[in-house]
Amino acid sequence: MKRSWSVRLHQVFKSMYAQKFSSLFKDESEIEGWIDTWAQLDGDAESVQAALKQLPVQFPDWPPTLGQFQALLQNKPKLLLPGPPLERTQPSAEQAAALERVATAKLNPRMPWWTVDKVKNQQQVDFIVMQARHFGAGSDSAQFLRKCQDAGVINGMELA
């Protein structure tokens, strides 16, 4: 990395991390030593820019160490080349059958988990009545109560 970039990097760190960064240096000679050390890092302009963009994400509170910044320099974004064009193909017979099973299962309504024939005791009747009163006349609970009454399972508010 060029020394001038290292000088600029010191300024960026100073403005970005303020006292947290400035307090690391006692005098001008320590700053010069930091600049000389960081100037020895291996990085081109593109990798330095990419590393600087990552600072707020990976090091929002404290400046990175020399090793951490070197790792950022090595993780510069790679140029992605376009892949080959996608070919549209028909599914195999097995794939088509699997898709058909999934689509059919989604379209067919499931059987209700609670049916009139499962009402066997007064405690269940009391619960159904309580739910119907709570949710109101237009609710699923009220419809189920009416189904039970129509089927003769519930007589009034008691088990038939």
Sequence and secondary structure as in RCSB ss.txt:
>XXXX:A:sequence
MKRSWSVRLHQVFKSMYAQKFSSLFKDESEIEGWIDTWAQLDGDAESVQAALKQLPVQFPDWPPTLGQFQALLQN
KPKLLLPGPPLERTQPSAEQAAALERVATAKLNPRMPWWTVDKVKNQQQVDFIVMQARHFGAGSDSAQFLRKCQD
AGVINGMELA
>XXXX:A:secstr
  HHHHHHHHHHHHHHHTHHHHTT SSHHHHHHHHHHHHTS   HHHHHHHHHHHHHH SSS   HHHHHHHHHT
                 HHHHHHHHHHHHHHHS    SS GGG  SHHHHHHHHHHHHHH TTSHHHHHHHHHHH
TTSEETTEE 
